[in-house]
Amino acid sequence: MRLVFAAFWDSLFLGSLPRRSPGGGRPLRCSPGPAPAGRRFRFLRKRSPQSRYRRPGARALAPLPQPGGRRLPRWARPGGRRRSPRLSGRRRAPHPRRRGGAGPGEAMADEAQGAWSEEAVDHFLRAQRIGARDGAAIRWFHAANSKARAGEAAKSDVHMIEADVLLRGGKGGHGEPIMAHPPETDSDNTLQEWLKEIVNTNKGIKLDFKSLEAVRPSLELLEHVKQHLRRPVWINADILPGPNGNNAVVDAEGFLNAVTSFFPNVTLSLGWTTGWQPDKHNKGYDWTMVKEMAQICSTLSQPVTFPVRAALVRQSIPELCWLIQQSDRYSLTVWTGKEDVYSVEDLLYIRENFDKSRVYYDILEPQNSEFKKAIGVE
């Protein structure tokens, strides 16, 4: 059997070659095998003059010179690429969207979008408008809807301005976006006029939408001024029923689809409809409410803040702690109704149980001043 295999091997690989070199020297080597001691083994195959046998430490050879001492053109060197003669000697203009080629308008829009997805506490700390990474240091102007209120907010020293948006005529209306809070259905101030007033300030904005119909036309107006809004921009809606709340919520899927189609990086403020009954025990946010909100937000990539009613937070600490622990992009915004009953101690209890950089306080007087004094924040 060995003789048959040897004959087959010789006929297949060696053919008519002699088994020894003509001078009777070493046997010819036509297949890999142990190399003679002290010598490197090389395969018997052609290689490019520009290559070197691949062994550790080998370096690529320099391009061979042409006759007369000239180097090969760039396209003829190893790894080179031939350029079209039509483009030779001309530099192609950079595409506007390539690195270093963005126009000033696009650069400003990109910078604005970056500020929209930045935490408000980080933005104002970087701008040296607050002294610590503390959400309580952010000052708010609430319900800046009328022209008088918007003008007052623009001249104030606050950091964030909150206002409400709906269509003229109320829910189901087909008018232009105006600045009003239900049950009002009309206003002396449109969103377009409001933006024109606020865009010339250095203040962040929070737009609270009361109906889904108002979202898309409002975002179209916002898109026209986005390059001038290099500061936090929050888009708010109540998308779930909450404690003592009703079912008059903004459709979550429609709202999120509309907002992210215009501004995929804007900060979202997603809340619950709530109610307050002064003569009864008011339950807080339960596990069903917070888990449903967490499920909705699980697919989002931008920052999300959850507006929570101050009078209902103390009885909801475990649930709300769990909620914002689901992502480091989550925060709380504590707000209050005009008739709500709560104390400064309730606010201090909230502060003790949450990271102070992840809770904002949009609350009314006199509790606001008393709370700021108690924690030593001006």
C-alpha positions in Angstrom: 0.0 0.0 0.0 2.8 2.4 0.8 4.4 1.7 -2.6 1.1 2.5 -4.4 0.7 5.8 -2.4 4.3 6.8 -3.1 3.9 6.2 -6.8 0.7 8.2 -6.9 2.3 11.1 -4.9 5.3 11.2 -7.3 3.1 11.2 -10.4 0.8 13.9 -9.0 3.3 16.4 -7.6 6.7 15.5 -9.0 5.8 14.4 -12.5 8.9 13.8 -14.6 11.2 15.8 -12.3 14.1 13.8 -10.9 14.0 13.1 -7.2 17.4 14.6 -6.8 19.0 17.7 -8.4 21.2 17.0 -11.5 24.4 17.3 -9.5 23.3 14.7 -7.0 22.8 17.3 -4.3 19.9 17.8 -1.9 16.4 16.5 -2.8 14.1 19.0 -4.5 11.4 20.5 -2.1 8.0 21.0 -3.8 5.7 20.9 -0.7 5.8 22.3 2.8 8.0 20.4 5.2 10.6 20.9 7.8 13.1 23.4 6.6 16.8 22.6 6.7 18.5 23.7 9.9 19.8 27.3 9.8 17.8 28.2 6.6 14.4 29.9 6.1 11.9 28.0 4.1 10.1 29.8 1.2 7.2 28.5 -0.8 7.9 28.0 -4.5 5.5 30.5 -5.9 5.7 33.9 -7.6 5.5 37.0 -5.4 5.2 40.6 -6.3 8.5 42.6 -6.3 6.7 45.0 -3.9 6.0 42.3 -1.3 8.1 40.6 1.4 7.5 37.2 3.0 5.0 37.6 5.8 6.9 37.0 8.9 6.9 38.9 12.2 8.8 42.2 12.0 8.8 42.4 8.2 8.4 45.9 6.8 6.8 46.9 3.5 9.3 47.8 0.8 9.4 51.3 -0.5 8.0 51.9 -4.1 10.5 51.1 -6.8 11.8 54.1 -8.7 11.1 54.5 -12.4 14.0 54.8 -14.8 15.6 58.2 -14.5 15.2 58.2 -10.7 11.6 59.3 -10.7 9.1 57.8 -8.2 6.0 56.0 -9.4 2.8 58.2 -9.5 0.6 58.0 -6.4 -2.0 55.8 -8.1 0.6 53.2 -9.1 2.0 52.8 -5.6 0.9 49.9 -3.4 -2.5 50.9 -2.0 -2.8 53.9 -4.2 -5.8 55.0 -6.2 -5.9 56.5 -9.6 -7.5 59.8 -9.9 -9.7 60.9 -12.8 -7.7 63.1 -15.2 -10.7 65.4 -15.2 -10.1 66.1 -11.5 -6.3 66.3 -11.6 -5.0 69.6 -10.4 -8.3 70.7 -8.9 -9.5 70.4 -5.3 -13.0 69.2 -4.9 -15.2 71.5 -2.8 -16.3 69.9 0.5 -19.8 68.7 0.8 -21.9 70.9 3.1 -22.6 68.0 5.5 -19.1 66.6 5.6 -16.7 67.3 8.4 -15.6 70.9 8.4 -18.0 71.8 5.6 -21.2 72.7 7.5 -22.6 76.1 6.8 -23.1 78.6 9.7 -26.8 78.0 9.7 -26.4 74.2 10.1 -23.7 74.6 12.7 -26.0 76.9 14.8 -28.9 74.4 14.4 -26.7 71.5 15.5 -25.5 73.5 18.6 -29.1 74.3 19.4 -30.2 70.7 19.2 -27.3 69.8 21.5 -28.6 72.2 24.1 -32.1 70.8 23.8 -30.9 67.3 24.8 -28.7 68.6 27.6 -29.9 68.5 31.2 -31.0 72.0 32.2 -28.9 71.9 35.4 -25.8 71.1 33.3 -26.5 73.8 30.7 -26.9 76.6 33.3 -24.0 75.4 35.3 -21.8 75.4 32.2 -23.1 78.9 31.4 -22.2 79.9 35.0 -25.7 81.0 35.8 -26.0 78.7 38.8 -23.3 77.8 41.3 -23.9 74.1 41.8 -25.4 71.1 40.0 -28.6 71.4 41.9 -32.1 71.4 40.3 -33.4 73.6 43.1 -31.2 76.4 41.8 -33.1 76.6 38.6 -35.7 79.5 38.8 -39.0 79.1 37.0 -41.6 81.5 35.6 -44.9 79.6 35.4 -47.9 80.1 33.0 -46.3 82.9 30.9 -49.2 82.8 28.5 -50.5 86.3 27.9 -48.4 89.1 26.3 -48.1 90.8 29.6 -46.9 87.6 31.4 -44.5 86.7 28.6 -43.0 90.2 28.6 -42.6 90.0 32.4 -40.9 86.6 32.1 -38.6 87.8 29.4 -37.3 90.6 31.6 -37.0 88.5 34.8 -34.0 86.7 36.1 -35.5 83.2 35.8 -33.8 80.3 34.0 -36.9 78.5 32.6 -40.2 79.8 31.2 -43.3 77.6 31.2 -46.3 78.2 29.0 -49.4 76.4 27.7 -50.3 75.8 24.1 -53.6 74.9 22.5 -55.4 75.6 19.2 -57.6 78.7 19.1 -61.1 77.5 19.8 -60.0 74.9 22.4 -59.9 71.1 22.0 -60.9 70.2 18.5 -60.3 73.7 17.2 -58.7 74.4 13.9 -57.2 77.8 14.6 -53.6 78.8 15.1 -51.6 77.7 18.2 -52.2 80.2 21.0 -50.9 80.5 24.6 -53.7 79.6 26.9 -54.6 77.1 29.6 -58.0 75.3 29.7 -60.8 76.1 30.2 -59.7 79.2 28.2 -60.0 78.8 24.4 -58.7 82.2 23.3 -55.7 84.4 24.1 -54.1 87.8 23.1 -50.9 85.9 22.4 -50.1 83.4 19.7 -47.3 80.9 19.8 -45.5 82.6 16.9 -45.6 86.0 18.8 -44.6 84.3 22.0 -41.5 82.6 20.4 -40.5 86.0 18.8 -40.5 87.5 22.3 -38.7 84.7 24.1 -36.1 83.9 21.4 -34.3 87.1 22.2 -33.6 86.0 25.8 -31.2 83.5 27.3 -34.0 81.5 29.0 -35.0 77.9 28.5 -38.6 77.1 27.6 -41.1 74.5 28.4 -44.2 74.2 26.2 -47.1 72.4 27.8 -49.5 70.9 25.1 -53.1 70.5 26.1 -54.2 68.7 22.9 -52.6 66.5 20.2 -54.0 68.7 17.5 -51.8 71.6 18.6 -48.6 69.7 18.6 -47.6 69.5 14.9 -48.4 73.1 13.8 -46.6 74.3 17.0 -43.5 72.2 16.2 -43.5 73.7 12.7 -43.3 77.2 14.2 -40.6 76.0 16.6 -38.5 74.6 13.8 -38.3 78.0 12.2 -36.5 79.5 15.2 -34.6 76.4 16.5 -31.2 77.8 15.4 -31.7 80.7 17.8 -32.7 78.6 20.8 -29.4 77.4 22.1 -30.8 76.6 25.5 -32.9 73.9 27.1 -36.2 73.2 25.3 -38.8 70.9 26.9 -41.9 69.6 25.3 -44.6 68.5 27.8 -47.9 66.6 27.7 -49.9 64.6 30.2 -50.1 61.2 28.5 -51.5 59.0 31.3 -54.2 59.3 33.9 -52.8 59.7 37.4 -54.0 60.1 41.0 -57.6 61.5 41.0 -57.0 62.3 37.3 -59.3 62.0 34.3 -58.9 60.3 31.0 -58.5 63.6 29.1 -54.9 62.8 28.2 -52.9 63.5 25.1 -52.5 60.3 23.1 -49.0 59.0 24.0 -48.2 57.4 20.7 -49.3 60.3 18.5 -47.5 62.8 20.7 -44.2 61.0 20.8 -44.3 60.2 17.1 -44.9 63.9 16.2 -42.3 65.3 18.5 -39.5 62.8 17.7 -40.2 63.2 13.9 -39.3 66.9 14.3 -36.8 67.0 17.1 -35.4 63.5 18.0 -33.2 64.9 20.7 -35.5 67.4 22.5 -36.1 66.9 26.2 -39.5 65.3 26.8 -41.7 66.1 29.8 -44.2 63.3 30.2 -46.8 63.4 33.0 -50.1 62.2 34.4 -53.4 64.0 34.7 -54.0 64.5 38.4 -56.6 66.0 40.8 -56.5 67.3 44.3 -59.3 67.1 46.9 -58.6 69.2 50.0 -61.1 67.5 52.3 -60.1 63.9 51.5 -57.0 61.7 51.7 -55.3 61.9 48.3 -53.5 58.9 47.1 -50.2 59.2 45.3 -48.7 57.7 42.2 -49.1 54.0 42.4 -47.0 51.1 40.9 -49.4 50.7 38.0 -48.9 54.3 37.0 -45.2 54.4 37.2 -44.6 51.0 35.5 -46.9 52.0 32.6 -44.9 55.2 32.2 -41.6 53.3 32.4 -42.8 51.0 29.6 -43.7 53.9 27.3 -40.3 55.5 27.9 -38.2 52.4 27.6 -37.7 52.9 23.8 -36.8 56.6 24.1 -33.2 57.8 23.9 -33.6 61.5 24.8 -33.8 63.0 28.3 -37.2 62.6 30.0 -38.5 64.5 33.0 -41.6 63.5 34.8 -43.8 66.4 36.2 -45.2 65.3 39.6 -47.6 67.2 41.8 -46.0 68.4 45.0 -48.9 67.5 47.2 -48.8 63.9 45.9 -45.1 63.1 46.0 -44.5 62.4 49.6 -46.9 59.4 49.6 -45.2 58.1 46.3 -41.5 58.1 47.2 -40.8 54.4 46.6 -42.6 54.4 43.3 -41.0 57.5 42.0 -37.5 56.5 43.2 -37.9 53.3 41.2 -39.0 55.2 38.1 -36.1 57.5 37.8 -33.7 54.7 38.6 -34.7 53.0 35.4 -32.4 55.5 33.4 -29.8 58.1 34.2 -31.7 60.3 31.7 -34.8 60.6 33.9 -35.6 63.4 36.3 -38.6 64.8 38.2 -40.1 68.3 38.0 -42.2 69.1 41.0 -45.1 71.4 40.3 -48.1 72.6 42.3 -51.7 73.7 41.8 -53.0 77.0 43.2 -55.3 75.3 45.7 -53.0 72.5 46.8 -52.2 72.0 50.4 -48.6 71.0 51.1 -45.7 72.2 53.4 -42.1 73.1 53.0 -41.4 70.0 55.1 -42.9 68.0 52.2 -40.5 69.6 49.8 -37.5 69.0 52.1 -38.6 65.3 52.4 -38.5 65.1 48.6 -35.0 66.6 48.5 -33.7 64.2 51.1 -34.9 61.1 49.1 -33.7 62.0 45.6 -30.5 63.1 43.9 -30.7 66.9 44.1 -29.4 67.2 40.5 -32.4 65.2 39.2 -35.3 67.1 40.7 -36.5 70.5 39.5 -39.0 72.7 41.5 -41.6 74.7 39.5 -43.6 75.8 42.5 -45.6 78.8 43.6 -45.1 81.4 46.4 -44.8 81.5 49.3 -43.5 77.9 49.5 -40.9 78.5 46.8 -39.1 81.3 48.7 -39.4 79.4 52.0 -38.0 76.2 50.5 -35.1 78.0 48.9 -34.3 79.7 52.2 -34.4 76.5 54.1 -31.9 74.8 51.7 -29.7 77.9 51.3 -30.3 78.4 47.6 -30.9 81.9 46.3 
